[in-house]
Amino acid sequence: MAFLSKIATNNGHGENSSYFDGWKAYDSDPFHPTKNIHGVIQMGLAENQLCFGVIQEWVENNPKASICTPQGSNGFKDISNYQDYHGLPEFRNSVARFMEKVRGNKVKFNPDRIVMSGGATGAHETLAFCLADPGEAFLVPTPYYPGYDRDLRWRTGIQLLPVVCESSNEFMLTREALEDAYEEAQKANIKVKGLILNNPSNPLGTVMDRDTLRDAMSFITEKNIHLICDEIYSGTVFNEPGFISIAEIAEEGAVCKNRDLIHIVYSLSKDLGFPGFRVGIIYSYNDAVVNCARKMSSFGLVSTQTQHLIASMLSDDVFVEKFLDESAKRLAERHSLFFRGLAKVGIESLKGNAGLYCWIDLRRLLKEPTFEAEMELWHLIIGEVKLNVSPGASFHCSEPGWFRACFANMDDETLRIALRRIHKFVIQKTGSDQPTRREQYKRSKLEISLSFRRLDEFTMTPRTLASPHSMTSPLVRART
Amino acid sequence: MKLLSKKVKCNAHGQDSSYFLGWQEYEKNPYNEVRNPRGIIQMGLAENQLSFDLLESWLAQNPDAVGFKKNGESILKELALHQDYRGLPAFKNALAEFMEEIRGNKVRLKSENLVLTAGATSANETLMFCLADPGNAFLLPTPYYPGFDRDLRWRTEIQIVPIQCNSSNGFRITGSALEEAYKEAERRNLKVKGVLVTNPSNPLGITLSLHELNLLVNFIEAKGIHLISDEIYSGLVFNSPDFVSVMEVLMNKNYMNTQIWNQIHIVYSLSKDLGIPGFRVGAIYSNDKEVVSAATKMSSFGLVSSQTQYLLSAMLSDKKFTKTYVSENRKRLKHRQEMLIRGLRNAGIRCLESNAGLFCWVDMRHLLSSNTFEAEMEIWKKIIYEVGLNISPGSSCHCAEPGWFRVCFANMSEETLNCAMQRIKVFVNSECKTNVNGSNRNQFWNKNSRRKSLANWVFGQSFHDYKYER
């Protein structure tokens, strides 16, 4: 009997998680402004759809960038034939320059250290293959992007150990939490090879301050472990404080003693809104890692057709500046619309200044402070409010009641509809749209019994959601 | 504490192989008809550069396909956002139909059984991850494509055990070679999970015979293991016999919906047939739903750019174009292969009789000083540094017999190929002169004036411009 591998048959791909029930609900009943106005609105997908007009205009004005227009078809042969894993020089140069601009030109990137990968998904896996052996571990602050479980662990055999961050200090990373996590690993006899930071953070939508970054740097230096900084959202910072890249800290000699330990993951999927083009980047200060990752990039090179387009686009300084300004402006507006809309019904979110989502505090709507209650609330939100938001448990959050809701993957009107639905839901649940703190406490007891009754109705009504096995997997996007 | 993984430090990436070293030498001194006529001619790269004009003219007539437009309307946003690992449906449909066309429409392929990957490199690695655990083994007939050492083994930690094929029967796979390989794996305590063949073969340039295909199917059925057929060159069969895919054999034996139907998987890519390796378009085809499901999830690590999927879906859906392209491409390959064969024959060198691919499997055994791989390396170095041709030594393809070389013919202009043939002729003549004069080969190749004058005569410049043993 020809069996499949353990990897093929285990759950390491992460798609059997109940997290995907929301996706399934969306797939079976997707919102449409005219054809399905009562459908599920997708707020679980961190996509940046705000600036396509700007990009489309550029593409139409620059036909050569598409290589194969009548103006540019004689470039076709060289581009389509070029399979060198170093990548087109103009691609690497333009990506390095773009990364510098996103960081306010405060750091310099060497194009020779730019390595391609199949999206940030491929970048993470490749770095894991380069930096750790099966059974070894990376530390990762919670809450974190669910895809890391697959990207870093599935085929590599590496473990992820949480560094717990809490709402009491707005989920900021502390030295204490890092040391605790490291110590636990030691006790369990697990060798820690590195720390992964996601800055700006998904799902928090916040940036790390200089002290935290320096602390992290001194921690990894002391332990002699790697630091992987996923800066995929670096170009989505729309408010103060500004973004500080690990590249800046890497240039502080007093803090950064060994640049061989520093590696950055980047991608154009979020900043430019191009997840379909699969442009992932590893930038490492370590020559051996650059060398090895480059060889491994054979498994996920960027199509030269796309490299050529990106090279042309990103070397147009005027366009890049216009785009980054416009994108920040639109993200700020969208974020403000959503943030204020939620506050109107007393829903607080973490004060974020980056990313494509809000990290929302729905703890007061929980029946009780448990993850079961979070799941129940979530199913309610999907089933009745018809919004696919992402529960904190799927991000390994240590506290129940937090949810991530995306706001940049739809138009203004859809977002307003989503907000109206949220308002209605909260008012129904709490009996008011502006609860005070004290009232909140009382109401939460009342609301618990009310919501409990509602949930009973909800759970006792026969559901007609398709069984998970009849749906194609909702993790069809490479990255959520 | 060691800082990097074992994978960084081991050699399983395969890049220290002479196959790649030859490329590096080429890169240091690349031939150019005008700017560097004495440079090294690249004959170690299996690329199809013969039919770009056909692609370019199609593109010129179909600007929407590359301009992110559909019926004149921009679909940039839709494409840029499309990261669905199931791929663009229109592209998968077109690809499945293209693959059927190449197989003479003798098989039916379903697009839902296709998984898109970033090139065949990624497809092969992904299949290994799906079908085998670290430490398991796959059997491969030798000689085989050097890249398999990396693609199949490096990050997967799977082992390759060779199925030894030799020149006595034209390097065909035999039943006894299969059994012997299986026993060898057992002796090494390795669990065999499958057989991987390339059909048409790289580096041999031949299509597998019906007999070989039946042998393989029977073998994997008996052992309960998988068969991967890498059919990356399936569109480049330019002489009889016609290409027969393993899928066709199964259909003819009425094996649909049997267990073995699920044990056979095909790897494909557009890098060779269309000559677009830069676009990274690969695919796995499997009838096993579990394999398709697992491979699809894994394809997240190397998806095909949606920009490229869209372009190619338009191109491959143009049936008139694909028919013309495939047939014209084959004609040009055949012509080119004949040029190479003639040129080599002129120099007294024979090749394995081949009908496919972008290369010939060339017999230089008679030029070896001894029947050893060391002698093969000696000749190879001469050919690179003195003759100025990068060809691939058989040892880099794990050939069991020294003296065979893979020589590519489709990645250069006709003029360049002619130049290469002239150089070979001169080289062989000088080798013969050496033999006639009775000089010991080693003596000849010690730095002496005869060598200098050969170098001068062939390349017309100072001896010191050439470096040896870099």
Chai-1 contact restraints between the chains, C-beta under 6 A:
chainA,res_idxA,chainB,res_idxB,connection_type,confidence,min_distance_angstrom,max_distance_angstrom,comment,restraint_id
A,M1,B,G224,contact,1.0,0.0,6.0,A-B,restraint_1
A,A2,B,G224,contact,1.0,0.0,6.0,A-B,restraint_2
A,A2,B,I225,contact,1.0,0.0,6.0,A-B,restraint_3
A,A2,B,H226,contact,1.0,0.0,6.0,A-B,restraint_4
A,A2,B,Q263,contact,1.0,0.0,6.0,A-B,restraint_5
A,L4,B,C130,contact,1.0,0.0,6.0,A-B,restraint_6
A,L4,B,E290,contact,1.0,0.0,6.0,A-B,restraint_7
A,S5,B,C130,contact,1.0,0.0,6.0,A-B,restraint_8
A,S5,B,L131,contact,1.0,0.0,6.0,A-B,restraint_9
A,S5,B,A132,contact,1.0,0.0,6.0,A-B,restraint_10
A,S5,B,D133,contact,1.0,0.0,6.0,A-B,restraint_11
A,K6,B,D133,contact,1.0,0.0,6.0,A-B,restraint_12
A,I7,B,F129,contact,1.0,0.0,6.0,A-B,restraint_13
A,A8,B,C130,contact,1.0,0.0,6.0,A-B,restraint_14
A,A8,B,A294,contact,1.0,0.0,6.0,A-B,restraint_15
A,H13,B,K297,contact,1.0,0.0,6.0,A-B,restraint_16
A,F52,B,K77,contact,1.0,0.0,6.0,A-B,restraint_17
A,Q56,B,S74,contact,1.0,0.0,6.0,A-B,restraint_18
A,Q56,B,L76,contact,1.0,0.0,6.0,A-B,restraint_19
A,V59,B,L76,contact,1.0,0.0,6.0,A-B,restraint_20
A,S66,B,V66,contact,1.0,0.0,6.0,A-B,restraint_21
A,S66,B,G67,contact,1.0,0.0,6.0,A-B,restraint_22
A,C68,B,L59,contact,1.0,0.0,6.0,A-B,restraint_23
A,C68,B,V66,contact,1.0,0.0,6.0,A-B,restraint_24
A,T69,B,P63,contact,1.0,0.0,6.0,A-B,restraint_25
A,P70,B,A60,contact,1.0,0.0,6.0,A-B,restraint_26
A,S73,B,E56,contact,1.0,0.0,6.0,A-B,restraint_27
A,S73,B,L59,contact,1.0,0.0,6.0,A-B,restraint_28
A,S73,B,A60,contact,1.0,0.0,6.0,A-B,restraint_29
A,F76,B,E56,contact,1.0,0.0,6.0,A-B,restraint_30
A,K77,B,F52,contact,1.0,0.0,6.0,A-B,restraint_31
A,I79,B,G278,contact,1.0,0.0,6.0,A-B,restraint_32
A,S80,B,I276,contact,1.0,0.0,6.0,A-B,restraint_33
A,S80,B,G278,contact,1.0,0.0,6.0,A-B,restraint_34
A,S80,B,F279,contact,1.0,0.0,6.0,A-B,restraint_35
A,N81,B,G278,contact,1.0,0.0,6.0,A-B,restraint_36
A,Y82,B,G278,contact,1.0,0.0,6.0,A-B,restraint_37
A,Q83,B,P277,contact,1.0,0.0,6.0,A-B,restraint_38
A,Q83,B,G278,contact,1.0,0.0,6.0,A-B,restraint_39
A,G118,B,A118,contact,1.0,0.0,6.0,A-B,restraint_40
A,G118,B,F301,contact,1.0,0.0,6.0,A-B,restraint_41
A,G118,B,G302,contact,1.0,0.0,6.0,A-B,restraint_42
A,T121,B,S300,contact,1.0,0.0,6.0,A-B,restraint_43
A,T121,B,F301,contact,1.0,0.0,6.0,A-B,restraint_44
A,G122,B,F301,contact,1.0,0.0,6.0,A-B,restraint_45
A,G122,B,G302,contact,1.0,0.0,6.0,A-B,restraint_46
A,E125,B,F301,contact,1.0,0.0,6.0,A-B,restraint_47
A,F129,B,K7,contact,1.0,0.0,6.0,A-B,restraint_48
A,F129,B,R155,contact,1.0,0.0,6.0,A-B,restraint_49
A,C130,B,S5,contact,1.0,0.0,6.0,A-B,restraint_50
A,C130,B,V8,contact,1.0,0.0,6.0,A-B,restraint_51
A,L131,B,S5,contact,1.0,0.0,6.0,A-B,restraint_52
A,A132,B,S5,contact,1.0,0.0,6.0,A-B,restraint_53
A,D133,B,S5,contact,1.0,0.0,6.0,A-B,restraint_54
A,D133,B,K6,contact,1.0,0.0,6.0,A-B,restraint_55
A,R155,B,F129,contact,1.0,0.0,6.0,A-B,restraint_56
A,F274,B,A80,contact,1.0,0.0,6.0,A-B,restraint_57
A,P275,B,Q83,contact,1.0,0.0,6.0,A-B,restraint_58
A,G276,B,L79,contact,1.0,0.0,6.0,A-B,restraint_59
A,G276,B,A80,contact,1.0,0.0,6.0,A-B,restraint_60
A,G276,B,L81,contact,1.0,0.0,6.0,A-B,restraint_61
A,G276,B,H82,contact,1.0,0.0,6.0,A-B,restraint_62
A,G276,B,Q83,contact,1.0,0.0,6.0,A-B,restraint_63
A,G276,B,S306,contact,1.0,0.0,6.0,A-B,restraint_64
A,F277,B,S305,contact,1.0,0.0,6.0,A-B,restraint_65
A,F277,B,Q307,contact,1.0,0.0,6.0,A-B,restraint_66
A,R278,B,L303,contact,1.0,0.0,6.0,A-B,restraint_67
A,R278,B,S305,contact,1.0,0.0,6.0,A-B,restraint_68
A,A288,B,L4,contact,1.0,0.0,6.0,A-B,restraint_69
A,A288,B,V8,contact,1.0,0.0,6.0,A-B,restraint_70
A,C292,B,V8,contact,1.0,0.0,6.0,A-B,restraint_71
A,K295,B,H13,contact,1.0,0.0,6.0,A-B,restraint_72
A,S298,B,T121,contact,1.0,0.0,6.0,A-B,restraint_73
A,F299,B,S122,contact,1.0,0.0,6.0,A-B,restraint_74
A,F299,B,E125,contact,1.0,0.0,6.0,A-B,restraint_75
A,F299,B,G302,contact,1.0,0.0,6.0,A-B,restraint_76
A,G300,B,A118,contact,1.0,0.0,6.0,A-B,restraint_77
A,G300,B,F301,contact,1.0,0.0,6.0,A-B,restraint_78
A,G300,B,G302,contact,1.0,0.0,6.0,A-B,restraint_79
A,L301,B,R280,contact,1.0,0.0,6.0,A-B,restraint_80
A,S303,B,F279,contact,1.0,0.0,6.0,A-B,restraint_81
A,S303,B,R280,contact,1.0,0.0,6.0,A-B,restraint_82
A,S303,B,S305,contact,1.0,0.0,6.0,A-B,restraint_83
A,S303,B,T308,contact,1.0,0.0,6.0,A-B,restraint_84
A,T304,B,G278,contact,1.0,0.0,6.0,A-B,restraint_85
A,Q305,B,F279,contact,1.0,0.0,6.0,A-B,restraint_86
A,Q305,B,Q307,contact,1.0,0.0,6.0,A-B,restraint_87
A,Q305,B,T308,contact,1.0,0.0,6.0,A-B,restraint_88
A,T306,B,S305,contact,1.0,0.0,6.0,A-B,restraint_89
A,T306,B,Q307,contact,1.0,0.0,6.0,A-B,restraint_90
A,V476,B,D84,contact,1.0,0.0,6.0,A-B,restraint_91
A,V476,B,Y85,contact,1.0,0.0,6.0,A-B,restraint_92
A,V476,B,R86,contact,1.0,0.0,6.0,A-B,restraint_93
A,R477,B,Q83,contact,1.0,0.0,6.0,A-B,restraint_94
A,A478,B,Q83,contact,1.0,0.0,6.0,A-B,restraint_95
A,A478,B,S300,contact,1.0,0.0,6.0,A-B,restraint_96
A,A478,B,L303,contact,1.0,0.0,6.0,A-B,restraint_97
